[in-house]
Amino acid sequence: MFGKKIDQWLSDAVISMLRKQAKLQRHEMEVDGYGYRIVYLENERRDKQTLILIHGLNDEKDSWLMLANALTKHFHLIIIDLLGSGESEIVEDFAYTLTSQAQFLQKVIEQLLQEKNIDSFSLAGHSMGGLIVLLSNSLPIEKFILIDTMGAHTTPTKMELELENTPIDDLPFLNLTNRKELKKLMAEVYWKVPYMPNFFLDAMIEKKRAINLFEKKKFKYLVNEKMRPIEDLTEALKQIKQETLIMWGKEDLGIDVSSAYRMHELIEHSTLKIYDECRHYPHLEKPKELAADMIEFLQ
């Protein structure tokens, strides 16, 4: 037990250091009309245009920290933990469909805009977070950035085919219990797995173990028995009128890169960037390259 506490303390210290490097501070907010508590990170560059970042499924706001470090001089950053993720409140009886999460996110952003006197902003989302971003299109969004986003599936990946008949309760990435399983998963989501000390890996495992049942519950709102998204967003993609930057890891094993080209076809004013030797997390594997492309696109 004492060892687990040390692992968590060291892991928290690393995250705190990365937040400090990116000049981000932690904030809490109770969402009007819901009463739920959400947590977000923000820098102090209020003189710059606002960019809001939304993480994907089974993820949290701190996965943006490496990218945020490269962006923090250029933008007023707000990085939100979705409801039931990271440090935001876990609400067991909330329906975690894409539509419900998008409606809640829209309320969160509306409240932030009002409290911080922000007129407009750009919105970026990764994976499932990209879908939630797209469904929040009634907000005063200047531009979209979509990173390896679900919603325009074309060619199933080998991973999808292997898992399509696996019950959600038995999915490996929702049942992590040890370093070996975590390292196997990391090899599937990273082209080149970065070095992580054992205390960091063990803290990740303990965090996942504590919320495994809840993560499975959320996942069941989003995919069918064939591991395909329940909600079809083809028409929503066609309705996007803002300039949109689509960013994709060429070797993504979770969402095939052909989906990026399909999304590019569906969104009228879109720009496509494909990153070689990169899987599902370009913002972790290629933060400097993504930052340069995002800065050019937004400025």
Secondary structure as the mmCIF struct_conf table of DSSP 4:
data_model
#
loop_
_struct_conf.conf_type_id
_struct_conf.id
_struct_conf.beg_label_comp_id
_struct_conf.beg_label_asym_id
_struct_conf.beg_label_seq_id
_struct_conf.end_label_comp_id
_struct_conf.end_label_asym_id
_struct_conf.end_label_seq_id
HELX_RH_AL_P HELX_RH_AL_P1 PHE A 2 GLN A 21
TURN_TY1_P TURN_TY1_P1 ALA A 22 LYS A 23
STRN STRN1 GLN A 25 GLU A 30
HELX_LH_PP_P HELX_LH_PP_P1 VAL A 31 VAL A 31
TURN_TY1_P TURN_TY1_P2 ASP A 32 TYR A 34
STRN STRN2 ARG A 37 GLU A 42
BEND BEND1 GLU A 44 GLU A 44
TURN_TY1_P TURN_TY1_P3 ARG A 46 ASP A 47
BEND BEND2 LYS A 48 LYS A 48
STRN STRN3 THR A 50 ILE A 54
TURN_TY1_P TURN_TY1_P4 LEU A 57 ASN A 58
HELX_RH_3T_P HELX_RH_3T_P1 LYS A 61 TRP A 64
HELX_RH_AL_P HELX_RH_AL_P2 LEU A 65 LEU A 71
TURN_TY1_P TURN_TY1_P5 THR A 72 HIS A 74
BEND BEND3 PHE A 75 PHE A 75
STRN STRN4 HIS A 76 ILE A 80
HELX_LH_PP_P HELX_LH_PP_P2 ASP A 81 LEU A 82
TURN_TY1_P TURN_TY1_P6 LEU A 83 GLY A 84
BEND BEND4 SER A 85 SER A 85
TURN_TY1_P TURN_TY1_P7 GLY A 86 GLU A 87
BEND BEND5 SER A 88 SER A 88
HELX_LH_PP_P HELX_LH_PP_P3 GLU A 89 ILE A 90
TURN_TY1_P TURN_TY1_P8 GLU A 92 ASP A 93
BEND BEND6 PHE A 94 PHE A 94
HELX_RH_AL_P HELX_RH_AL_P3 LEU A 98 LYS A 116
TURN_TY1_P TURN_TY1_P9 ASN A 117 ASN A 117
STRN STRN5 PHE A 121 HIS A 126
TURN_TY1_P TURN_TY1_P10 SER A 127 SER A 127
HELX_RH_AL_P HELX_RH_AL_P4 MET A 128 LEU A 134
TURN_TY1_P TURN_TY1_P11 LEU A 135 SER A 138
BEND BEND7 LEU A 139 LEU A 139
STRN STRN6 ILE A 141 ILE A 147
BEND BEND8 ASP A 148 ASP A 148
BEND BEND9 MET A 150 GLY A 151
BEND BEND10 THR A 155 THR A 155
HELX_LH_PP_P HELX_LH_PP_P4 PRO A 156 THR A 157
HELX_RH_AL_P HELX_RH_AL_P5 LYS A 158 LEU A 163
TURN_TY1_P TURN_TY1_P12 GLU A 164 ASN A 165
BEND BEND11 THR A 166 THR A 166
HELX_RH_3T_P HELX_RH_3T_P2 ILE A 168 ASP A 170
HELX_RH_3T_P HELX_RH_3T_P3 PRO A 172 LEU A 174
BEND BEND12 ASN A 178 ASN A 178
HELX_RH_AL_P HELX_RH_AL_P6 ARG A 179 VAL A 189
BEND BEND13 TRP A 191 LYS A 192
HELX_LH_PP_P HELX_LH_PP_P5 VAL A 193 TYR A 195
HELX_RH_AL_P HELX_RH_AL_P7 ASN A 198 LYS A 220
TURN_TY1_P TURN_TY1_P13 TYR A 221 LEU A 222
STRN STRN7 VAL A 223 VAL A 223
TURN_TY1_P TURN_TY1_P14 GLU A 225 LYS A 226
BEND BEND14 MET A 227 MET A 227
STRN STRN8 PRO A 229 PRO A 229
BEND BEND15 ILE A 230 GLU A 231
HELX_RH_AL_P HELX_RH_AL_P8 THR A 234 LYS A 238
TURN_TY1_P TURN_TY1_P15 GLN A 239 GLN A 239
BEND BEND16 GLN A 242 GLN A 242
STRN STRN9 GLU A 243 GLY A 249
TURN_TY1_P TURN_TY1_P16 LYS A 250 GLU A 251
BEND BEND17 LEU A 253 ILE A 255
TURN_TY1_P TURN_TY1_P17 VAL A 257 VAL A 257
HELX_RH_AL_P HELX_RH_AL_P9 SER A 258 LEU A 266
BEND BEND18 ILE A 267 ILE A 267
TURN_TY1_P TURN_TY1_P18 GLU A 268 HIS A 269
STRN STRN10 SER A 270 TYR A 275
BEND BEND19 ASP A 276 GLU A 277
BEND BEND20 HIS A 280 HIS A 280
HELX_RH_AL_P HELX_RH_AL_P10 PRO A 282 GLU A 285
BEND BEND21 LYS A 286 LYS A 286
HELX_RH_AL_P HELX_RH_AL_P11 PRO A 287 LEU A 298
#
